[in-house]
């Protein structure tokens, strides 16, 4: 476990700490990967977590004069999903970001963190590689920029020195004659790791392919290109025969392993199948068909949520975490090595939020952190300092249950009850964001919440009824 947490308010502070601590310090932004790695013993010797999540202006997405889109180190997956610029001019990345985890995870997990974790099954690396992305790394010694493909040295190994911070991700915006797509194949519809994924970016000259970029994920130690397929497509139109041949060549580039989720041969076959689907979609201009026009973010009525600190702070033994939970101020000493969930339950004494999985899968621990839904088991407790938190105990107001709580009781959506707090939190935030959600939007909102009693039909009905009740009360 880490010994202390430094919550920074500037990149300069971060670089100075990294220069001093080196291997003993580790940057956290969303922390959705790192907390699990520490708890599972994958990361050793980390004494100081450097929390960069509240450094101002690092969650921006912008287009420069040279036509490159820049993504700041605090841009989350949901920032990409919500970005009109990414959807219009970097669409494969928007698709991949939408496929990551659940709304709660997408609200915390950053694209930069995804790249640094460097799992070959991570979703955003594949489209960024196909888009020709580069990363900029900075230390007190200076900065360096390198192509994304050169950043990777093997499974979970990147060219990032202990004193460096990834400060920028950039890729050339897609032009009017370029289109792209990302397809993920997994063993379930949400909250799933890629069994295989593929990104395709094509440059057209009329109906002919002028240039192609095809990248494959989860089929080699790092994300790889399919060079034979890329070369074959150049100069050709996307006929059925050409698509089939290119998909077969992409399959031959894959070098997967067999594991508990699938055999190597199965993965190779899936590469061919989803590459063919990707090329068919681009040929028929249907690549955007399944991407939601208004994705559910669970931000409520916020456009770009923030939670900045006024000044940096080192949380160590004897330094209190000062926060507001359900409108009440608290000052707690001795919780700086805990998760936010444990902090809420053990130190604040609010036990409505539950630990079902401790790895961001079930959603029973869902709370609002500075207005945004998050999995509290995946957040360091120190993130609560200077923040506003709402738990399930805070949904009721003036002695009256929230409409979602009333509907869950009325419709019998509460079964064993263990998962119920998380569902209530997700549903309440959805109704704040979408007062009249469709059934599909309700399903999107609930993808981060699991019900082991399989009561989803009643839950969906309860959210629909709560929306009607909210309108009547409003």
Helices and strands as residue ranges (DSSP letters): E 4-7, H 11-21, G 22-24, E 25-28, H 34-39, E 48-51, E 61-63, E 68-72, H 77-82, H 84-89, H 91-99, H 103-106, H 111-117, H 123-130, E 134-139, E 142-147, H 148-151, E 152-154, E 157-158, E 165-172, E 178-185, E 196-205, E 208-217, E 224-225, H 227-233, H 240-253, H 264-283, E 313-315, E 321-325, E 328-332, H 340-342, I 343-348, E 366-369, E 372-375, G 376-378, G 381-384, E 388-390, G 392-394, H 403-411, H 420-433, H 439-445, H 456-473
